[in-house]
Amino acid sequence: MKHKTIIEPFKIKSVEPVYVTTEEQRITYLKTAKNNPFLLKSDQVIIDFLTDSGTSAMSAEQWAGIMRGDESYAGSKSWERMEDAIKHLTGMEFILPTHQGRAAERIIYGHLGGPGKTFISNTHFDTTRANIEFSGAEAIDIAIDESNDPSLIHPFKGNINTDRLEKLINEKGADNIGAVILTVTNNSGGGQPISMQNTREVSAICKKHGVLLLLDCCRVAENAYFIKHREEGFENYTYEQIAQEMFSLTDGAAMSSKKDALVNMGGFLALRDKEIAEACTMLLIITEGFATYGGLSGRDMEALAIGLKEVFDPSYLEYRIKSTAYLGEHLHKMGVPVMMPIGGHAVYIDAKKLYSHIPVDQYPGQALACELYLKAGIRTVEIGSVMFGKYDENGKLIPAPMELVRLAIPRRVYTQSHIEYVIETFDEILKEKESVKGYKITKEPKFLRHFTAHFEQIK
Ligand SMILES: *Cc1c(COP(=O)(O)O)cnc(C)c1O
């Protein structure tokens, strides 16, 4: 018989407590955290959807790998296994281990960037943009127009606008382009996938102009799932083969392995060009560690090598994508404005639409993140003008194109009853939406302000 229910394809061997709090307690906790969920303590949170990064549950195999970890400073066996796994997946010759994604980004964009350089992406993730801008270069996002309409259905909303790409390269001059970066799936743009066709077109444009094409491949396995099920010609490919084909179209890749490599810490840089790899290896040794561990323990590298294979297991990927869709589609049916179609790792709520009475300079997304915490202890993150807003010369907010709240789902962590609890919370959110007020920022740093900013509710 064919079952409708997609079960979690794992059993639980080890558990950790969920700390249950009351609404009164949460009012105090959120006040102490200056209305910024990033500043909450984990035992003040019931369901933690802040991020899917580094929050995966590891498998028994990975834990066994942890014990096998070879902690040799140079030439560790665990490094060999990690390097082999990444070479097998990416087909690239030079692999540099880093402690997480942004370390890989600092190295590669520090090397390729600098004043006068331009980077072009479907959407730069926040740490990517920060590393590029910190180098003095500029970062331009050119996802297809469809990606800016949260309710519009399109199979590959993560795609880049190839006409604009070609125009931008001509306008800036190919020599001034640091790199074109495809973020798969497009994290800040709703976890939406990129098609192979789009990747091929981008690859051809980059080749024609002699511009470097890099993959921000944090969720390349989830992206492969969408390609197999949505794009013609990939029905008979394995998920891994799809990812391999995508890598074959690019010159390099940076990964935060805290996503699709199913580990709690780790990352890497994969490159084809020897000269770039040598320059990056020097930076790696100066700031991360020796070339055969780059800031990782042997045990971390061992778990990463195993996770990078496990993530392509068809029953895992089906559970992963369908369980995320289960949450998103329930919310959609209830009338919560969610980004459609549902992405791979998260459900994104359109806070501008939900709280249409809150102007963007009063951060409707932040208001929803605070409400979800107060009502149910659910921690989420604003992906809107708090994260991406800028100021003009007069100090007026230049808002982000969308005001989203992300419910990122940790991999292999929550069960269906946790998800039902979240769905139930939205009944209340919908009922009370008119009475919710906006927020103002009372303190903020210059870069990546969403992590540490303080907020106050507007009376
Ligand atoms: C998480 C992430 C990064 C940064 O990785 P860290 O491991 O958090 O430093 C870069 N790009 C994308 C798309 C990500 O999701």
PDBQT file of the ligand as one rigid body, heavy atoms in Angstrom, charges set to zero:
ROOT
HETATM    1  C1  LIG A 501      24.765  29.812   6.725  1.00  0.00    +0.000 C 
HETATM    2  C2  LIG A 501      25.106  30.368   5.443  1.00  0.00    +0.000 A 
HETATM    3  C3  LIG A 501      26.339  30.992   5.220  1.00  0.00    +0.000 A 
HETATM    4  C4  LIG A 501      27.347  31.253   6.328  1.00  0.00    +0.000 C 
HETATM    5  O1  LIG A 501      27.764  30.127   6.969  1.00  0.00    +0.000 OA
HETATM    6  P1  LIG A 501      28.148  30.073   8.538  1.00  0.00    +0.000 P 
HETATM    7  O2  LIG A 501      28.506  28.648   8.729  1.00  0.00    +0.000 OA
HETATM    8  O3  LIG A 501      26.953  30.493   9.300  1.00  0.00    +0.000 OA
HETATM    9  O4  LIG A 501      29.287  30.980   8.755  1.00  0.00    +0.000 OA
HETATM   10  C5  LIG A 501      26.604  31.432   3.936  1.00  0.00    +0.000 A 
HETATM   11  N1  LIG A 501      25.714  31.296   2.943  1.00  0.00    +0.000 NA
HETATM   12  C6  LIG A 501      24.511  30.723   3.134  1.00  0.00    +0.000 A 
HETATM   13  C7  LIG A 501      23.563  30.591   1.994  1.00  0.00    +0.000 C 
HETATM   14  C8  LIG A 501      24.166  30.238   4.377  1.00  0.00    +0.000 A 
HETATM   15  O5  LIG A 501      22.967  29.689   4.543  1.00  0.00    +0.000 OA
ENDROOT
TORSDOF 0
